[in-house]
């Protein structure tokens, strides 16, 4: 199944618990053993910045340097398996290189665009910049984080965002990046709609020839651990992706085009 925009998402996780057993989804919630092996060695990494670079590359911050550095400090779990919101292992374990140590919640709410919004919100929350935490729904209504929110109130606010904002609204809120070669940490590859999907650019590096590579992170449907994606187009470069001339970016569970790169 793929990410969809949704209104009244507070009730969605209840509905899914009823209908999912009848759907031919590639991602069950039955608790069956993972159908693909978890990547070896990824659990030894402590943070996104520990993911090794190919020879000749160095990391770059881009224009939003504070966000870029924050993303590199996001911790990774020792357990490199992806789990669903209900604690069950995701059936397909072939997409991830490593798993972010970021809350998922116990409801089927934090899916693709939600994970992108979670990371952006956490960045400003850590800096106590509450006025910078806001997202809009499909009609342009703004949902702002309460000033000085404690952690429970912050989590409640995010649930409200997940209920009314999604890939379509986030795509509208973000700005188009004119040239894919300008890709920077914190950018978003996004296809709005139902179905739709979104992934976050977690890191970018460049070599002496000006060639760029980047890392991607996603959640998916049902809500699950946010994870660093493998590169199915180039296993020797994985988990890094090359920002070359290819028009399509193939990720393990979704394909994007270069024209779908957006920025905050």
N, C-alpha and C positions, 0 to 999 in steps of 0.2 A: 504494500500500500504506500501511497505517497502523501505528502503533506497537503492539507487543504485549509483554506480560510474558513473560519467558523464564527458565527454569532452564537450566543448562549452556550459557550464552551464549558461553563460550569456544569452543565448537564451532559456534556458529550462523553465524558469518561464513563458515566453510568450506562449510556446507550451502547457504547462500544463493547462493554463487558457482556452485553446481551447479543449483539450482532456479529462480533468478530469470529466466534466459533463457526459461523455459517459462511464466512467469506473465504475465498481462495487466496488468502494473503500469503506473501512470501515471508511475513514476519508474524509468527504465532506468539501467543502469550500462554501457551500450555505448560511451560516449564520443561519442555523436552531438552535434552542435552544439545549444546551448540552444534550446528551442522558443519561448521568450519573451524579449523584450529585458530587459537588466539596467537598473535605474533610473538615469537620468542624474543626475549631481550628488551622489549619495549617497557616492561615493568620496572626496569632498572633506572629509567630516566626520572629525574625529580621534577623537572619543569619543561615547558615548551622550548625554552632556550637551550636545553641540553640535547635537543635533537641535532645530530651531527650534520654538518654541511659537507657537500661534495668538495673535493679539492679545488682550490682556486677561487672560492666564493667567500664573501663576507656579508654579514647582515647589514641591512639599511633600515633606518627609521621612517623615512618619508616625512611628510609635512606634519602629521599628527604624532610627533615623536613620543609624547608621554603615553599615549595609548599603545603605541608599538612596543615600548619597553614594558608596559604593564602586561600585555598579552604574552610576552616571553617569560614573564614570571609566574604565569598561571601554573599551578602545580599539576602534576600527573599522578594518577593512581598507580600503586604497585600492581594491582590486578588489572591486566590489560583487556579483560572481557567487558563487553557492553551489556548493561542490565536495563530492563524496562522499569517504568515508574513503580510497578508492583513488586519489584525485587526479583523477578524472574529473568533468566538470561535471554537475551535476544537470540532468536533462532539462527539468524545469519550472522556469523562472526568473522566474515571475510573482508569487511570494509575498513576496519580500523587498524591504525598503526599504534596508537596509544590513546588512553582515555583521560580526559580532563577531570580533576578533582573539584567538580562544581556541582552544586545541588541540582537534583532533578525534580524533587517533589514526589508526592504519593498520589497524584492525579494525572490523568492522561492529558496534560495541558502543554508542557514545555516541549514542543516539537521543533520544527526547522527554524522558521523565522523567530520563534520564541527564544530559542537558544542564542541567536544572534543578538536579540534585544537584551537577554539576560547578561551577556558578557559586556555589552556597552553600558548597561545600567550598573553593573558591579564595579566597573572602572570608576565611574563618577561617584558611586556610593562610598568606595574606599577613600576617595579624596574629599568626601563630605560636600560635594558640589551638587546638592539636591536639585537645584534649579535647572541643571543641565539634563536631568533625567525626565524625559517626556517622549511620548509616542502618540501618533494619531491613528484614528480608525479610518475606514473607507470613506466616511463623510467629512473627514477633516477635523473631527472632534479631538481635542487634545487631552491626554491623560498624563498628569504630572505627579511626580513622587511627592508625598507630603514632606515638608521641610523637617529635618531632624528625625526622620523615621527610624525607629529601632528595627532590629532584624525581623521580628514577627510582622510588624506593620509594613516593612519593605517587601516581604514575601507575599503578603496579602495584596499589596499594590501590584506586584508582578502578575499575580493570578488574574487580576482585573484586566491588565494589559493583554495577557494571553487570550482572555475571553473575547476581546473586541478588536484586537489588532492581529494581523497575519501577513502573509506574503504579499497580498495585493496592496494593503495599506502601507506596509514598509517600503515596497517598491516605489510608491508615490512619494513617500517622505524623503527617500534618498536622492542624491544627485548623480546623474550619469557621468561616468568617466570617459572623456573624449577618446583616449587612446589606451588600449590594453597594456601597452609597454610601460605605461605610467603606474602600473599596479603597485599598491602600497599596503603595509600592514593595516588591518582594520577595515579594508574595503570589503564589499559584499557582492558575491555572485548570486543573483536572484531572478527568479521567474515567478511573477505574481499570478495568482488565480487559483482555481480549483480544477485540476491539480496545479500545484506550484511547489517550489522548493527554494531554499536559501542556504548558503554556506558562507562562513566568515574566513577571510584571509588572515591567518594567524601570524605569519612571518614572511619576510621577503629578503632575498639575498641577491648579490650581483657579483659578476667576475670582472676581470680587467678589460674584457671585450664589451662590457655593457650588457651582457646577457643576464636576464633575471630568472630566478626560480622562486616558488612560493609554496606555503603550506596552507591547507584548507581544513576547517573543522565543521562538523555538522551534528545536529540531532536529527531525528527522523520520526516516523509514525509507526507504532505508538511512541509516546514520549519515552526517551531513553537517555543514557549517558551521552554527554557531548564528547565527541571523539575526533582525533586527527585522522584524516582519510589517507589511505594508500593511493598510489597512482597506478591505475590499471593500464595506462597507456605506455608506461616506461618503468618496468620493475627495477631496473638498475638505478634509476634516479629516485624511486619511491622512498619516503613519502613526499618528496618534493615534486612539484610540477614545473615545467619549463614554460615561461611566458614567450612562446615563439609565434610563428605565423599561422598556427592552426586555428581555424575558425571555430571549431568545437572543442570544448573541454569535457572530457569524459571522466566522471567520477564513478566510484563503485555502484552507486544507486541512482544517479541522475546525470544527464548531459546538459551542459550550458553552452552558450555562445559567448564570444568575447564582448558582444554588444550588451550583455547583461551584467556587466561590471558597474557597480554603483558605489557611492561614497557618502559618508555622513556630512 
